[in-house]
Amino acid sequence: MTAARPALGADSGAGTTTTGTGTGTGTGTPGRGFQPGSRRRSRIAAGVALAAIAVGGNLLIYSNLQSAEPVVQAVRDVAAGEQLTIDMFRTVDVDADSTVNLIEGDRLDSLVGSYAKVRLVAGSLVTAESLQALPLVSPGSSVVAIQVADGSLPIGLRERVAVLLVVPADRAVDGTGITSIPGRVVGLPIDTTSALGLQSLSVEVAAGDAATIAAADDVRVVLVEPSDDPASAVTDPAAPLASDEGES
């Protein structure tokens, strides 16, 4: 006898039954979309944090630029005692604390004709204490250049500090004993062309003592206790005018 055919649409053991993950009309659970792993989520969070930091840094920089004020800056080295000219300086915008006594940029023209009290290094910001209205040499004084051996100057020597110039007894002009004369340093020592390794130091002394120091072959320099500098008593060229103070 001939076996009966299964009914049309009936399930057979070798049939192609759909599964839950198929694309047909089965009863499987549908997909939930893209789900990043934990490592990828950490990287995304780190990127967001870095972007926030960058934005905050830019805001800080722009806010500082907006609060910057023009001040005077030296564009070349200016020796102590040198008279100031307009080409020695320029104005730059800086954000400095109000306690820093910098010279405002709008007072640049008023500095012309005044004098550097100390050495001004190129690129440095100029303060009111580093300038004075009158020449560096005080009235009744003279500046003498003495030559000293390299390494014989005391540590801490700088412009406008008080020193004692000592001429040994065997080098004194009049042959009398040790000669000591008070003075004040005008400029830092500079190297000479001497093969003996000598340095030249400019010092201010009383006019009556200038010849004694200039004629001495050997002068020793002694750094003494600080004292009031007569040059600091002159009018500050960068000080606000009386009319400015009245308006403020």
Secondary structure, DSSP 8 states (H G I E B T S, - for coil): -------TT---TTS----TTSSSS------------HHHHHHHHHHHHHHHHHHHHHHHHHHHHHH-EEEEEESS-B-TT-B--GGGEEEEEE---TTS-B-BGGGTGGGTT-EESS-B-TT-B-BGGGEESS-SS-TTEEEEEEEEETT-S-TT--TT-EEEEEE-GGG-SSS-S-EEEEEEEEEEEEE-S-TT-EEEEEEEEEGGGHHHHHH-S--EEEE------GGGGS--TTS--HHHHHH-
